[in-house]
């Protein structure tokens, strides 16, 4: 029997089962009938299309002019070598977006992905084969590895690489499988509620739980385009006019609208401080540490804070601090 409702049922249960380093199951329930697939389908698309990975995008091979060439003393021709390179799953160390690495091997040797690990890059499938060199074989090449999402064909990369390099199809996505199933679940004698069961598998560049978390964050960022205009608090699902969002407005006054002197404003601007809320988050000691900010400017800023209700006795709650930090980060990310 259907009941009159003023809002859909909110799911409350999430289970994360890490089967291995590359496989995981994420379960969420209970959803109103029809809501599970509404959420699951775009999340699957984001898992496959927006998960960040690394891939080789170009290679320069000494003694080879093109991908259909061959090298003396190497069993494989260049086309097979390129196929092997594209199958190796790299990771760039130190969080860089690109890395250019050079390698030199002499035979006799079975070259594998493990031989490509160095101070700049790592590999997650070290056992993958690369080339077989005879006693007189020598393989010298320079590889460019990039960070990205999805798939980019080699023809779209030619303008980004050096003219004497061979462009490679870039398979960035680290997600091998992202499937979901919808099951019925009983809630208060009603069997029509639904459960989502995600099955996620990655290649090891990142864990399946990380991939799922990234997909959720991407979805939230995409939806945030509406929150700035319509003043929606996506965290609580309420209109900002009736909750935390309206309170945040007081913190979002631009620094250039505070009436500060040129010296004070320039010091804050050079420090990348754009909003009143950033000063509230910093506190007096951090504000004092701003470069080229003298005592006169500090006194002026403290007066402005007090005028807006954020004097020395103002205390920021943990909930408000978290909401304010997220709000400022979102705005700066879009700027």
DOTOR-811613 format. One record per residue (C-alpha): residue number from 1; residue in one letter; z, y, x negated. Coordinates in steps of 0.1 Angstrom, whole numbers. Example, Ala and Ser with C-alpha at 12.3 -4.5 7.8 and 13.67 -1.06 7.14 Angstrom:
BEGIN
{1,'a',{78,-45,-123}}
{2,'s',{71,-11,-137}}
***
This chain:
BEGIN
{1,'x',{0,0,0}}
{2,'x',{-11,33,-14}}
{3,'x',{14,61,-18}}
{4,'x',{8,99,-18}}
{5,'x',{10,112,-54}}
{6,'x',{7,146,-69}}
{7,'x',{-1,133,-105}}
{8,'x',{-14,101,-120}}
{9,'x',{10,76,-135}}
{10,'x',{17,83,-172}}
{11,'x',{16,52,-195}}
{12,'x',{48,48,-215}}
{13,'x',{44,16,-236}}
{14,'x',{25,13,-269}}
{15,'x',{25,-18,-291}}
{16,'x',{10,-19,-326}}
{17,'x',{4,-53,-341}}
{18,'x',{-8,-52,-377}}
{19,'x',{-25,-86,-382}}
{20,'x',{-35,-79,-418}}
{21,'x',{-43,-49,-440}}
{22,'x',{-77,-46,-423}}
{23,'x',{-71,-59,-388}}
{24,'x',{-48,-46,-361}}
{25,'x',{-43,-46,-324}}
{26,'x',{-31,-16,-304}}
{27,'x',{-20,-20,-268}}
{28,'x',{-11,8,-243}}
{29,'x',{0,5,-207}}
{30,'x',{4,9,-178}}
{31,'x',{-25,31,-166}}
{32,'x',{-35,39,-131}}
{33,'x',{-66,19,-120}}
{34,'x',{-97,34,-137}}
{35,'x',{-78,55,-162}}
{36,'x',{-77,28,-189}}
{37,'x',{-115,27,-195}}
{38,'x',{-117,65,-192}}
{39,'x',{-95,68,-223}}
{40,'x',{-106,36,-241}}
{41,'x',{-144,43,-242}}
{42,'x',{-143,77,-260}}
{43,'x',{-117,64,-284}}
{44,'x',{-139,35,-294}}
{45,'x',{-168,60,-299}}
{46,'x',{-146,81,-321}}
{47,'x',{-133,51,-341}}
{48,'x',{-169,42,-350}}
{49,'x',{-183,77,-353}}
{50,'x',{-156,99,-368}}
{51,'x',{-136,77,-391}}
{52,'x',{-138,91,-427}}
{53,'x',{-150,68,-455}}
{54,'x',{-168,69,-489}}
{55,'x',{-203,58,-499}}
{56,'x',{-227,61,-528}}
{57,'x',{-254,87,-519}}
{58,'x',{-275,87,-551}}
{59,'x',{-281,68,-583}}
{60,'x',{-299,76,-616}}
{61,'x',{-308,45,-635}}
{62,'x',{-319,47,-671}}
{63,'x',{-354,31,-676}}
{64,'x',{-361,30,-638}}
{65,'x',{-384,56,-622}}
{66,'x',{-380,44,-586}}
{67,'x',{-363,18,-563}}
{68,'x',{-391,-7,-568}}
{69,'x',{-389,-8,-606}}
{70,'x',{-372,-34,-628}}
{71,'x',{-352,-34,-660}}
{72,'x',{-357,-57,-689}}
{73,'x',{-329,-82,-693}}
{74,'x',{-315,-78,-658}}
{75,'x',{-321,-107,-633}}
{76,'x',{-321,-84,-603}}
{77,'x',{-348,-58,-597}}
{78,'x',{-337,-22,-588}}
{79,'x',{-341,-28,-550}}
{80,'x',{-315,-56,-551}}
{81,'x',{-292,-36,-574}}
{82,'x',{-293,-8,-548}}
{83,'x',{-285,-32,-520}}
{84,'x',{-255,-44,-540}}
{85,'x',{-244,-8,-547}}
{86,'x',{-245,1,-510}}
{87,'x',{-223,-30,-502}}
{88,'x',{-195,-18,-525}}
{89,'x',{-168,1,-507}}
{90,'x',{-155,29,-528}}
{91,'x',{-125,53,-527}}
{92,'x',{-125,86,-545}}
{93,'x',{-91,92,-562}}
{94,'x',{-71,124,-559}}
{95,'x',{-85,133,-525}}
{96,'x',{-118,148,-537}}
{97,'x',{-149,150,-515}}
{98,'x',{-174,140,-542}}
{99,'x',{-174,122,-576}}
{100,'x',{-202,117,-602}}
{101,'x',{-195,87,-624}}
{102,'x',{-215,71,-652}}
{103,'x',{-215,35,-663}}
{104,'x',{-229,15,-693}}
{105,'x',{-230,-23,-695}}
{106,'x',{-245,-46,-721}}
{107,'x',{-253,-83,-717}}
{108,'x',{-246,-111,-714}}
{109,'x',{-225,-100,-685}}
{110,'x',{-219,-106,-648}}
{111,'x',{-213,-70,-635}}
{112,'x',{-192,-68,-604}}
{113,'x',{-176,-40,-583}}
{114,'x',{-144,-44,-603}}
{115,'x',{-162,-31,-634}}
{116,'x',{-168,2,-615}}
{117,'x',{-132,11,-612}}
{118,'x',{-122,41,-634}}
{119,'x',{-100,73,-634}}
{120,'x',{-122,88,-607}}
{121,'x',{-130,60,-583}}
{122,'x',{-115,28,-569}}
{123,'x',{-131,-1,-550}}
{124,'x',{-117,-21,-521}}
{125,'x',{-140,-52,-526}}
{126,'x',{-138,-58,-564}}
{127,'x',{-154,-92,-561}}
{128,'x',{-187,-79,-548}}
{129,'x',{-216,-86,-572}}
{130,'x',{-237,-59,-588}}
{131,'x',{-260,-73,-616}}
{132,'x',{-265,-101,-640}}
{133,'x',{-275,-91,-676}}
{134,'x',{-290,-114,-702}}
{135,'x',{-281,-111,-739}}
{136,'x',{-307,-84,-744}}
{137,'x',{-300,-67,-711}}
{138,'x',{-285,-32,-708}}
{139,'x',{-277,-13,-677}}
{140,'x',{-269,25,-677}}
{141,'x',{-266,44,-645}}
{142,'x',{-250,75,-629}}
{143,'x',{-237,72,-594}}
{144,'x',{-228,100,-570}}
{145,'x',{-202,90,-543}}
{146,'x',{-193,113,-514}}
{147,'x',{-168,114,-485}}
{148,'x',{-182,115,-450}}
{149,'x',{-184,101,-415}}
{150,'x',{-209,79,-397}}
{151,'x',{-243,70,-412}}
{152,'x',{-267,94,-431}}
{153,'x',{-302,80,-440}}
{154,'x',{-315,85,-475}}
{155,'x',{-343,109,-464}}
{156,'x',{-317,133,-451}}
{157,'x',{-299,134,-484}}
{158,'x',{-328,143,-507}}
{159,'x',{-320,180,-507}}
{160,'x',{-284,174,-517}}
{161,'x',{-291,152,-547}}
{162,'x',{-308,158,-581}}
{163,'x',{-346,155,-582}}
{164,'x',{-346,126,-606}}
{165,'x',{-320,106,-586}}
{166,'x',{-327,79,-561}}
{167,'x',{-313,87,-526}}
{168,'x',{-293,59,-510}}
{169,'x',{-286,53,-473}}
{170,'x',{-249,63,-469}}
{171,'x',{-228,41,-447}}
{172,'x',{-196,61,-446}}
{173,'x',{-178,46,-416}}
{174,'x',{-149,22,-428}}
{175,'x',{-146,7,-393}}
{176,'x',{-163,-27,-390}}
{177,'x',{-152,-35,-355}}
{178,'x',{-137,-14,-326}}
{179,'x',{-135,-33,-294}}
{180,'x',{-113,-31,-263}}
{181,'x',{-105,-51,-232}}
{182,'x',{-89,-40,-200}}
{183,'x',{-62,-62,-184}}
{184,'x',{-43,-59,-152}}
{185,'x',{-5,-54,-154}}
{186,'x',{22,-55,-127}}
{187,'x',{42,-23,-120}}
{188,'x',{67,-22,-91}}
{189,'x',{49,-51,-73}}
{190,'x',{15,-34,-77}}
{191,'x',{-9,-56,-98}}
{192,'x',{-36,-29,-100}}
{193,'x',{-23,-11,-130}}
{194,'x',{-41,-15,-163}}
{195,'x',{-35,-23,-199}}
{196,'x',{-58,-14,-229}}
{197,'x',{-60,-39,-258}}
{198,'x',{-78,-25,-288}}
{199,'x',{-91,-48,-316}}
{200,'x',{-98,-28,-348}}
{201,'x',{-111,-40,-381}}
{202,'x',{-118,-19,-412}}
{203,'x',{-133,-26,-446}}
{204,'x',{-101,-17,-464}}
{205,'x',{-109,20,-473}}
{206,'x',{-82,28,-448}}
{207,'x',{-60,7,-425}}
{208,'x',{-70,1,-389}}
{209,'x',{-38,20,-377}}
{210,'x',{-49,50,-398}}
{211,'x',{-83,48,-383}}
{212,'x',{-69,47,-348}}
{213,'x',{-45,76,-355}}
{214,'x',{-75,96,-369}}
{215,'x',{-95,90,-338}}
{216,'x',{-66,102,-316}}
{217,'x',{-63,134,-337}}
{218,'x',{-101,140,-335}}
{219,'x',{-100,136,-297}}
{220,'x',{-71,161,-295}}
{221,'x',{-89,186,-317}}
{222,'x',{-120,183,-296}}
{223,'x',{-100,189,-264}}
{224,'x',{-82,219,-280}}
{225,'x',{-114,240,-274}}
{226,'x',{-101,244,-238}}
{227,'x',{-65,251,-247}}
{228,'x',{-71,284,-264}}
{229,'x',{-92,298,-235}}
{230,'x',{-74,282,-205}}
{231,'x',{-39,283,-221}}
{232,'x',{-33,246,-217}}
{233,'x',{-4,229,-235}}
{234,'x',{-20,196,-246}}
{235,'x',{13,183,-259}}
{236,'x',{31,184,-226}}
{237,'x',{1,184,-202}}
{238,'x',{14,216,-185}}
{239,'x',{-1,250,-182}}
{240,'x',{11,272,-210}}
{241,'x',{21,298,-184}}
{242,'x',{49,276,-173}}
{243,'x',{62,261,-205}}
{244,'x',{61,263,-243}}
{245,'x',{26,278,-245}}
{246,'x',{37,311,-229}}
{247,'x',{67,313,-253}}
{248,'x',{43,309,-282}}
{249,'x',{24,340,-272}}
{250,'x',{52,361,-286}}
{251,'x',{47,346,-321}}
{252,'x',{9,350,-321}}
{253,'x',{8,387,-326}}
{254,'x',{-17,394,-355}}
{255,'x',{-2,409,-386}}
{256,'x',{-27,438,-385}}
{257,'x',{-13,448,-351}}
{258,'x',{23,452,-363}}
{259,'x',{19,487,-375}}
{260,'x',{29,479,-411}}
{261,'x',{21,501,-440}}
{262,'x',{-10,494,-461}}
{263,'x',{11,480,-490}}
{264,'x',{30,456,-468}}
{265,'x',{-1,445,-449}}
{266,'x',{-21,439,-480}}
{267,'x',{7,418,-496}}
{268,'x',{8,396,-464}}
{269,'x',{-30,394,-462}}
{270,'x',{-34,383,-498}}
{271,'x',{-8,356,-491}}
{272,'x',{-29,344,-461}}
{273,'x',{-3,354,-435}}
{274,'x',{-21,363,-403}}
{275,'x',{4,360,-375}}
{276,'x',{40,372,-368}}
{277,'x',{50,336,-362}}
{278,'x',{43,327,-398}}
{279,'x',{69,353,-409}}
{280,'x',{94,338,-384}}
{281,'x',{88,303,-398}}
{282,'x',{92,315,-434}}
{283,'x',{126,331,-432}}
{284,'x',{140,359,-454}}
{285,'x',{140,340,-487}}
{286,'x',{104,328,-485}}
{287,'x',{93,363,-474}}
{288,'x',{110,377,-505}}
{289,'x',{90,353,-527}}
{290,'x',{57,368,-515}}
{291,'x',{38,382,-545}}
{292,'x',{38,420,-549}}
{293,'x',{62,424,-520}}
{294,'x',{88,450,-529}}
{295,'x',{122,458,-513}}
{296,'x',{107,486,-493}}
{297,'x',{81,463,-478}}
{298,'x',{107,436,-472}}
{299,'x',{129,460,-453}}
{300,'x',{99,472,-432}}
{301,'x',{89,436,-423}}
{302,'x',{125,428,-413}}
{303,'x',{126,458,-391}}
{304,'x',{93,447,-374}}
{305,'x',{107,412,-369}}
{306,'x',{138,427,-353}}
{307,'x',{117,449,-330}}
{308,'x',{100,418,-317}}
{309,'x',{132,399,-311}}
{310,'x',{133,379,-343}}
{311,'x',{161,395,-362}}
{312,'x',{184,379,-387}}
{313,'x',{205,362,-360}}
{314,'x',{174,346,-343}}
{315,'x',{174,308,-345}}
{316,'x',{142,288,-340}}
{317,'x',{147,255,-323}}
{318,'x',{132,223,-339}}
{319,'x',{109,219,-308}}
{320,'x',{97,254,-310}}
{321,'x',{92,253,-348}}
{322,'x',{71,221,-344}}
{323,'x',{50,236,-316}}
{324,'x',{45,269,-335}}
{325,'x',{34,251,-367}}
{326,'x',{9,231,-348}}
{327,'x',{-5,261,-330}}
{328,'x',{-9,282,-362}}
{329,'x',{-25,252,-380}}
{330,'x',{-50,247,-351}}
{331,'x',{-60,284,-351}}
{332,'x',{-64,286,-388}}
{333,'x',{-84,254,-389}}
{334,'x',{-109,269,-365}}
{335,'x',{-111,302,-383}}
***
